[in-house]
């Protein structure tokens, strides 16, 4: 896969064109309005100096045995297409989203209020040699990394949970659903893949046979996210949360109750993409 790089602040898209879930039985958008220029997570700027994470060991072996905006004027100096198709989020705008703008499912309801103690510096879809998303952030590795937690019934610990935010029918919805243990390079499967043909996803929206619809948010626990597949190049948000928050609405499996900022990127093709911030 050719490595694509998108610098922050412009959200320039340089696209080239399974699910790590503990749920048994898992088979692993909207107006053309622009995003609100104020949609930036509180506290993110103060955390920038902590972005010191390093790449994980690509040879790490998983240790778990059970499985593998609302309407607003466009911000200054950001071009937004006046003729953007309905039900697709704007393709240009800020590179971060205030999680308070999203309805959150299957996670602690106050997740947006959890402090942003780390910034995402790199999101890589289809990390070399691995299906899934690799997220780089300062709390991922090292002495200041988030502590592990072992959920009841698990044989090994988790470190963090990966979430997506999706813009559907003029509203943001979000949920952290992909559980990740320390040292796992990537998780969540190929987001651009049709799980039946194993080829490029071409059926979008609700009722899709593609990865996000079928293996991330596949039933009623995820409300409006359930069964929805973002289209190629549709803007989505990516974030991480300390500990395990999938289905844990009281936050009891997140020892520090912290999260990252939410970065906005285009939905990749089956070939993947790499975005740096």
N, C-alpha and C positions, 0 to 999 in steps of 0.2 A: 504494500500500500504506500502510495506517495504521501509524504507527510505534509499536511496543509497547515498553515499558520495564519491565525486571524488576530491582529493586534487589538487591544482593548480600545475603548472610547469611540471607535468608529464602527465597531461590529462589522468590519469588512469581511465578507464571506469568501473563503478560498476553498470551496468544496471540491472533492474529487468524486466523486461518485462511484439446560441452558440456563434460565433465570435462577440466580442464587437465592432461592426462596426456601423457607422452612415449612411452607404450607404443604401438607400432603395433598396430592391431586393436582398441584400446579403443573401445567405443561410448559412450563418454561418452556374563526374559530369562533357569530361574533362580528363585530363592526370592523370597518377599516380605519378606526380611530387610532391616533398615535398614542404611545405610552406617555405617562406623566413624567416630566423631567425630574420630578422629585422622588421617583421610585428608586431610592437607594437605601439599602439597609442601614439603620442607625448603628453607629459604632464601627462601621467598616473601615473608615479612614484611619481611625486610631489603631486598627489592627494591622495596617499595612507593613509595619516594621517587623512583624513576626513571620512574614512569609519566607521561611527558610527550609522548607521541606526538601527532601531528596527522593529520587526515584526508588521504588521498592525493588527487591531482588526478584528479577523476572523468572527465576527458577523456583520461587517459593511454591510449596505444595500445600493445598488446602488441608486443614486439620479437622474439619467437621465431617463425621462419617455418615450423616443422614442424607447428603445431597451434594452435591457439588457446592386590561387596566382600564381601569375605567376610562370613559371618554375624557379627553383632555387635549389642549393644543399641543402641536409638535414642539419639542424643545428647540431652542435656538441652534442654528447651524446643523440641524439634522433633517435630511430630506426624507419625506414620507410620500409614497405614491398616492395621488388622489384617486386613482382608479384601482386600488387594491381589491381583489375579489372578496366577496362576502365570506365569512367564516374562516378567514385566515388572519392571523396576527400580523401587524406591520413588520416589514422586513428590515427596517432601519430604526435606530433609536438607542436609548441608553443600553449599557451592557449589564446592568444589574436591576433587580426587581425587589421592591419592598414586600416582604412576605405578608405583611398586614393586608395587602391588596388581594390576597388569595383566600379562598375557602379551603380549609385543610381537612382531609379525611384520614381516618384510621391512625392518627397520631395524637399526641397531646393537643388539646384544643388551643392552648396558649403557646404553641410552638413558635409563633412569630415573635413573641416577647422574650424568648430565650436569647441571651446575649450572643452577639456575633463576635467570637473570639479568634477567628481564623478566616483568611481570605483564600478563595480558590485562585490558583495561579495557572492551572493547566487542566483542560478537559480533553481527553483523547478517546474517541469512539473507535472501537476495534484496535485496542492497544496491541502492538505487534506480538503475534502468537497467541492472543487471547480474544475470545468473544466477549464483548461487554465494554463498559465505561471505566476508564482509569481517571481518577480525580486526584489532582495534586493540591495539597494544602498544608500549612505549617504544622498543624496538630496531628498529622498522619503518622509521622515517624519521630524518633528521637526522644530525649528525656522529657520534653514538654508535650508529648503526644497524649491524646485522649486515653483514659484508662479502659482496659478490657472489662467486659461483663459477660457472664455465662448465664443465658436465659434458662429457666426451669426446663428440664428435659433434654437439654443440649449436652453434648460431650466435650465441647470446647467453647472458648470465648469468642465474642464479637467485639469489634472496636467501634464501628460506626455504621450508619445507614444512609444509603444514597436515595435522594428523592428527585422527582421531576415536577415542574409546574407547567400546566398546559392552559392555553387561552382558547376557551370554547364558548361560542355564542356571546362574545363580549365580556367574558368574566374569566379571571384566573382561578384555577383549582390546582391543588398541590398535595402530594403525599410522599413521605420517605418510606420506601417499601423494600429496597434491596439491601439485605443484611451482609456486611462484609467483615471478615476476620482479618487480623493483623497479618500483613505480608501477602495478601491476595492481590495480584496485580490489577485485575479488572473483574467486573461482575455485571450481571444483568442481561447478557446475551447481545446479539446483533440487533440493534434497534431498528435498522432499516430492512430487516429480512421478513419475508413471508415464511411462517413456520411450517407450512405445508410443502411449498415448492423449494424452499431454501434459496430462493432467488430474491431479486429486488422487490420490495413491497410496492404494490400498485393500487391496493384497495385501502382507502383512508377513511377517517371519520369513525362512526360507530359501526359495529358489526364486522370490523376488519379481521382478517386472518393473520395479522402481523404481530410482531414481538411485543410491543407495548400494550396493545389491546388484549392480547391473549395471555401474556406471561408476567406483566407488571400489575395492571389494574383490571382484573378479569371478573370481578363480581361486585355485588352491591355494597361491600365495605368501602369502596372508593367512590361512591356517589356518581357525580357527573363524569368522573374520569373512567368509570367502568366501561370496558369494551371500546374505548376511543383510541384511534391511532393517528398521531400527528402526521401531516403530509410532509413529504420531502421539502426541505427549506423553510418549513413553518417554524416560527420562533418558539423555543421552549426554554424553560429554566432548569438549571441543574444546581443542586445543593447537597450538603452532607450534614448529618446530625450525630452528635456523640452518642455512643451506645446503641441500644436496640430500641427503636420507637415504632416498629411495625406492629400494629395492633396493641400497643402499650399506651393507652390514653392517659395514664397517670404519671408518666415520665419516670417510673420507678426503675427502669432498666437503663437509664442514662445517668451514671454517677455524677456527672458534672453539669448536666442540663445546659449544654452549649451547642451552637451550630455555626455554620459558615454563612457567608453571604450567598445570594442566589444570582448566578450568572446566566445571561441570556445568550443563546446560540441557535443557529439554524439546525433543524432536524437533519441528520446526515442520511446519505444513501447507504446502501449495503457495503460500500467500500470503506465507510468510516470517514473521520475527519479529526483534525487536531486544532484546538483553539487555545491560545495563550493570552493571559491577562496581565 
